[in-house]
Amino acid sequence: MRTIAILGATGSIGTQALDIVRRHPDRFCADCLTAGRSAEKLFELVREFRPKVAALAVEPEVIPEDVRFCQWFFGPDSTVQALLAAKSMDALCAIVGIAGLDAVWHALDVCQRVLLANKEALVTGGELVMRKAAEKGIPMLPVDSEHSAIFQCLQARQGNPVRRLLLTCSGGALRDWSKRDIYNATVRDVLAHPTWNMGGKITVDCATRVNKGLEIIEAHHLFGMPAEKIEVVIHPQSVVHSMVEFEDGAVLAQLGRPDMRGPIGYAMGFPERVPYGATPLDFAALGHLDFAAPDNDRFPALPMAVEALKAGGSAPVILNGANEAAVGAFLRGQIPFGRIPEILRDALDALPPSPIRSIADVYEADGKARAFADAKLGIRNEE
């Protein structure tokens, strides 16, 4: 029986992780559940899973009597407080954006393993986080489908050198759109992802291809691979989740239906595989699998992320901070979709990289990027 803290329990990753807990009550105990604003959803989960600790970033007016049996924390630092109080064996870090960095950082102090579904923690604090994990001997188990696929393929490495990592990319909701139509895509257009069911922010990132750029940075830190050895290939069916090519030309790929419970369960049960009711792949029905090179003219954000990785220092933090500000503005209907990559370009050009020596440096760079983006977008005083 492994105890697990699910940070971001009401989100897409969190609810799918809890489905695995529900299916395997003899193997997993969700003893810590946290959320941001979704109080009613969290109350429902607390009633079902009965954790010993729970947390909400925004304190509700009333805590129902039937959920007061556990220890509650509220406020901006409630997730970290809950994590430190629960001392779960594993922490599934599924808080979206740089907001999840603190949770990952503190999970390394109290947990035996970190199950990483928050790529921004490595995009912004990658060298610091990976150094701390190495010093403490804490495994960082990837939950992103692409990084889980690479991790699974690397289990067969046996010390052999890797030539390159191949991250597959569905292409997002606007994959086949013209450049002009992409610029003016609506929120509804963008959120209609063809293969994955995810939260709003990451779905927008998929449409801009920022998400794939962030995944390149994440892969760099997780697997110690330089940018020039990490490539992206468009794969609309989302059946091949990623691949590893070795020096002899052999390519290992991990395939499966597009269901996040696969990589979540692999991280939760590692090194064992955890069944979750997946429908077997029918290769005859699939008929074919398509692959293509990314179109960086229509989707310019992807090469910007590679540029930020190569620049180093605070450049990835600047990219991420500007992106979070721009995506938020787009989801609120304040800017057209096409402004997102424009603001990333402006931020990278205007804010020179600086050294990242501490977590404080990360937040300082993030604050500058957000302030710059808000000023550029004319929404400085808006939430």
Secondary structure, DSSP 4 states (H G I P E B T S, - for coil): -EEEEEETTTSHHHHHHHHHHHH-TTTEEEEEEEESS-HHHHHHHHHHH--SEEEESS--S---GGGTTSEEEESTTHHHHHHHHH--SEEEE---SGGGHHHHHHHHHH-SEEEE--THHHHHHHHHHHHHHHHHT--EEE-SHHHHHHHHHHTT-TTPPEEEEEEEE---TTTT--HHHHHT--HHHHT--SS----HHHHHHHHHTHHHHHHHHHHHHHH---GGGEEEEE-TT--EEEEEEETTS-EEEEE--S-THHHHHHHHHTTS-----PPPP-HHHH-----B---TTT-THHHHHHHHHHH-TTHHHHHHHHHHHHHHHHHTTSS-TTHHHHHHHHHHHHS------SHHHHHHHHHHHHHHHHHHHT-TT--
